[in-house]
Amino acid sequence: MTGLSRKQHRSGGKCGGSHTTLIDAACRLVDFARTEPSVKAIVPSYIASAPSANSQRKLMLSPKLSGLQCRIRGKRYVQELWLYPAEEVDRHDFLQKIVGEACRLGYDVILR
């Protein structure tokens, strides 16, 4: 994919799955999640192009039984990734922590 640099790859540790490339808009959230003890695993997924947008980063969160599905919208791309909580973490506390940090990082957060 053109326009994505080598520094936007995350692998090892908590990051898993077959995709390691991140869009610009996802990097801050993933870097936070890598250092957060309540996050057990981070699994980046597909990247799709989207019409250009001048708005701030958008983060759509969908809590699921196994974890948190995240769709991140940047200026030119959309990426899905999954955050899985550690077993001992309360799901509600996990969601609050992710939403709070995402807001602090400048994401426009939408819960569905």
Backbone bond lengths (Angstrom), bond angles and torsions (degrees), N, CA, C in turn:
res aa  C-N    CA-C-N  psi(-1)  N-CA   C-N-CA  omega(-1)  CA-C   N-CA-C  phi
1 M - - - 1.445 - - 1.525 107.62 -
2 T 1.288 117.60 124.35 1.454 120.85 -178.76 1.508 110.88 -73.78
3 G 1.322 115.98 149.72 1.449 120.78 177.82 1.519 114.25 90.17
4 L 1.323 118.38 -6.34 1.459 121.14 178.74 1.515 108.11 -106.02
5 S 1.317 116.61 126.58 1.459 120.34 -176.59 1.520 111.56 -90.82
6 R 1.305 116.54 169.41 1.451 123.78 -179.18 1.535 111.68 -63.55
7 K 1.316 118.02 -30.28 1.461 120.94 -177.51 1.521 112.25 -67.44
8 Q 1.323 118.92 -9.36 1.444 122.23 -178.13 1.527 112.35 -95.19
9 H 1.302 117.06 21.43 1.459 121.52 175.36 1.517 107.93 -102.60
10 R 1.318 116.71 136.46 1.452 121.85 175.49 1.521 107.04 -131.58
11 S 1.317 117.34 125.27 1.452 120.87 176.64 1.520 109.25 -149.78
12 G 1.322 115.15 162.62 1.457 120.31 -179.66 1.510 111.50 82.99
13 G 1.305 115.87 166.35 1.460 120.83 -179.10 1.514 110.90 61.24
14 K 1.309 117.23 -123.74 1.461 122.22 -178.85 1.525 112.72 -78.46
15 C 1.339 117.48 -18.29 1.466 120.90 -176.50 1.519 109.52 -82.83
16 G 1.322 115.82 128.80 1.451 120.24 -179.70 1.505 110.88 -141.94
17 G 1.314 115.82 -169.53 1.456 120.97 -178.80 1.515 111.09 92.28
18 S 1.305 115.57 177.77 1.466 119.94 -176.74 1.525 112.88 -89.38
19 H 1.331 117.31 -10.49 1.462 121.01 179.22 1.533 108.73 -104.78
20 T 1.325 117.39 132.43 1.462 120.21 177.65 1.515 112.18 -120.82
21 T 1.326 117.86 -10.50 1.457 121.44 -178.70 1.520 110.14 -81.55
22 L 1.323 115.68 138.50 1.465 121.76 177.80 1.512 109.81 -121.02
23 I 1.323 116.66 146.94 1.457 119.94 171.26 1.529 107.57 -77.91
24 D 1.322 116.40 160.97 1.469 120.81 -179.93 1.522 111.99 -51.42
25 A 1.321 116.12 -43.67 1.464 120.70 -175.11 1.520 112.86 -66.29
26 A 1.319 118.90 -20.82 1.467 122.05 -177.78 1.529 113.03 -91.08
27 C 1.310 118.15 -19.65 1.470 121.46 -172.83 1.523 113.69 -57.81
28 R 1.313 118.10 -45.91 1.469 120.76 -177.34 1.529 111.58 -63.37
29 L 1.334 116.57 -43.43 1.458 119.96 -179.73 1.528 110.77 -65.14
30 V 1.314 117.73 -43.51 1.464 121.37 -179.99 1.522 110.58 -66.02
31 D 1.315 117.67 -40.99 1.463 119.94 178.77 1.532 111.12 -63.36
32 F 1.338 117.31 -37.92 1.458 120.00 174.50 1.527 110.09 -64.18
33 A 1.318 117.03 -47.95 1.464 121.64 -176.39 1.527 112.03 -62.00
34 R 1.328 117.70 -32.14 1.470 120.99 179.29 1.524 111.86 -65.26
35 T 1.323 117.52 -28.22 1.468 120.83 -178.50 1.524 113.03 -99.63
36 E 1.321 117.13 -6.64 1.466 121.73 -176.39 1.528 110.40 -85.62
37 P 1.345 118.25 120.33 1.465 121.17 -178.37 1.534 114.12 -61.77
38 S 1.326 118.24 -27.19 1.465 119.73 -178.17 1.526 113.04 -76.32
39 V 1.330 118.21 -9.62 1.462 122.51 178.19 1.527 108.75 -96.62
40 K 1.335 115.60 120.85 1.464 120.66 179.62 1.530 111.29 -86.89
41 A 1.343 116.77 -41.43 1.464 120.21 -175.93 1.527 110.79 -148.47
42 I 1.338 114.55 149.94 1.458 123.21 177.31 1.515 106.15 -126.25
43 V 1.336 117.06 124.08 1.460 120.29 -178.82 1.529 109.00 -125.98
44 P 1.351 116.92 98.44 1.467 119.83 175.38 1.525 110.05 -67.07
45 S 1.314 116.17 148.12 1.456 121.25 -179.34 1.523 109.34 -126.46
46 Y 1.306 115.82 -147.94 1.457 121.73 -171.30 1.534 113.37 -61.30
47 I 1.335 114.17 158.18 1.459 122.94 171.52 1.519 106.18 -124.24
48 A 1.320 116.75 130.00 1.457 121.64 178.21 1.521 109.01 -126.93
49 S 1.322 115.77 146.83 1.463 118.67 176.38 1.523 108.43 -76.99
50 A 1.316 114.87 154.52 1.460 121.57 -179.47 1.524 108.16 -142.74
51 P 1.317 117.43 158.27 1.460 118.84 176.38 1.529 110.54 -57.36
52 S 1.314 116.36 145.10 1.465 120.40 -179.79 1.515 111.04 -57.46
53 A 1.321 114.56 142.83 1.467 120.74 179.07 1.520 108.28 -139.12
54 N 1.304 116.88 143.58 1.457 121.30 178.95 1.530 111.92 -102.12
55 S 1.315 116.89 6.05 1.459 119.60 -177.96 1.522 110.66 -83.21
56 Q 1.328 115.06 172.31 1.457 119.91 178.78 1.523 109.94 -70.16
57 R 1.310 115.59 170.51 1.459 121.26 179.41 1.520 109.97 -61.62
58 K 1.329 115.97 137.83 1.461 121.21 177.17 1.512 108.57 -113.08
59 L 1.315 115.71 140.67 1.450 122.44 179.67 1.522 107.88 -129.54
60 M 1.339 116.26 113.89 1.452 121.46 177.00 1.527 107.84 -101.02
61 L 1.315 116.37 120.30 1.457 122.03 -177.80 1.519 110.46 -109.06
62 S 1.338 115.47 132.54 1.459 121.93 177.08 1.519 108.51 -127.29
63 P 1.333 117.86 101.91 1.466 119.57 177.37 1.532 110.46 -64.74
64 K 1.316 116.58 132.85 1.465 123.85 177.02 1.522 107.68 -124.54
65 L 1.320 117.53 170.05 1.461 120.75 -179.85 1.522 112.19 -59.42
66 S 1.323 116.86 -39.39 1.465 120.16 -174.86 1.520 113.89 -88.03
67 G 1.319 118.02 -21.28 1.457 119.91 -176.55 1.509 112.00 177.95
68 L 1.308 115.29 -151.94 1.456 122.01 -175.62 1.529 109.40 -122.87
69 Q 1.323 115.72 115.55 1.455 120.90 177.11 1.525 107.85 -83.90
70 C 1.325 116.74 127.11 1.465 122.15 -177.91 1.519 109.46 -120.36
71 R 1.316 116.56 128.89 1.470 121.60 171.92 1.520 105.91 -114.98
72 I 1.320 115.75 119.66 1.459 121.33 -175.91 1.515 108.92 -111.16
73 R 1.331 115.41 127.93 1.464 122.00 -179.42 1.512 108.47 -110.25
74 G 1.323 115.91 119.25 1.453 121.82 174.22 1.519 109.40 -101.34
75 K 1.322 116.02 -159.93 1.466 119.71 -179.30 1.519 112.49 -72.22
76 R 1.351 116.96 -34.80 1.465 119.28 -175.96 1.520 114.48 -126.84
77 Y 1.324 117.54 -11.63 1.457 120.31 -175.11 1.528 111.50 -135.30
78 V 1.323 114.65 158.09 1.465 123.02 172.89 1.525 106.30 -122.20
79 Q 1.341 116.48 137.15 1.455 120.22 177.47 1.513 109.76 -133.56
80 E 1.322 114.87 142.23 1.451 120.57 172.96 1.516 108.01 -103.86
81 L 1.326 115.76 140.90 1.461 120.31 171.23 1.515 108.08 -148.11
82 W 1.324 114.73 160.04 1.458 122.05 -179.18 1.513 109.92 -117.11
83 L 1.324 116.30 137.77 1.457 122.80 172.67 1.523 107.31 -115.30
84 Y 1.321 115.89 127.05 1.461 121.10 -179.78 1.526 109.32 -111.42
85 P 1.347 116.63 129.54 1.468 119.55 -178.89 1.519 112.25 -78.79
86 A 1.318 115.67 155.43 1.460 120.95 171.62 1.531 107.36 -65.23
87 E 1.330 116.66 151.64 1.467 121.27 -174.56 1.525 113.40 -58.34
88 E 1.321 117.53 -37.35 1.462 120.58 -174.65 1.530 113.39 -81.54
89 V 1.310 118.40 -0.72 1.462 122.42 -175.60 1.533 110.61 -90.27
90 D 1.324 116.15 133.01 1.457 122.25 174.56 1.532 108.79 -66.84
91 R 1.319 117.48 131.89 1.482 122.02 -176.03 1.528 112.19 -61.23
92 H 1.334 116.49 -39.10 1.465 119.99 179.82 1.535 110.56 -66.11
93 D 1.321 117.52 -43.71 1.462 121.68 177.75 1.522 111.08 -63.50
94 F 1.339 115.33 -38.65 1.466 120.80 178.61 1.530 110.33 -60.99
95 L 1.326 116.48 -47.61 1.461 121.20 179.81 1.523 110.61 -62.42
96 Q 1.338 117.28 -44.43 1.468 120.36 179.24 1.529 111.46 -60.68
97 K 1.313 116.63 -41.49 1.460 120.73 -179.24 1.531 110.83 -64.18
98 I 1.328 117.47 -44.34 1.463 121.68 -179.64 1.529 110.34 -66.29
99 V 1.328 117.32 -44.84 1.476 120.68 179.45 1.524 110.49 -62.61
100 G 1.322 117.13 -45.51 1.465 120.47 179.93 1.511 112.83 -60.37
101 E 1.318 116.47 -45.17 1.462 119.87 179.79 1.524 111.49 -68.84
102 A 1.331 117.00 -38.11 1.467 120.19 178.55 1.527 110.65 -62.33
103 C 1.311 117.05 -41.30 1.469 120.40 176.86 1.524 110.42 -64.13
104 R 1.320 117.03 -42.56 1.469 121.19 178.85 1.529 111.07 -62.49
105 L 1.332 116.93 -34.04 1.457 121.40 179.77 1.532 113.00 -79.75
106 G 1.325 117.93 -3.36 1.457 121.06 175.54 1.520 115.58 97.18
107 Y 1.328 117.59 14.25 1.460 120.28 176.92 1.523 110.26 -82.91
108 D 1.322 115.85 144.84 1.459 122.40 169.32 1.526 104.65 -88.36
109 V 1.336 118.08 106.95 1.466 122.92 -171.35 1.518 111.34 -93.76
110 I 1.330 114.58 132.66 1.468 121.99 176.69 1.527 107.13 -125.48
111 L 1.322 117.40 126.36 1.471 122.00 176.18 1.521 109.19 -101.31
112 R 1.338 115.64 134.75 1.459 117.42 173.91 1.488 110.06 -127.99
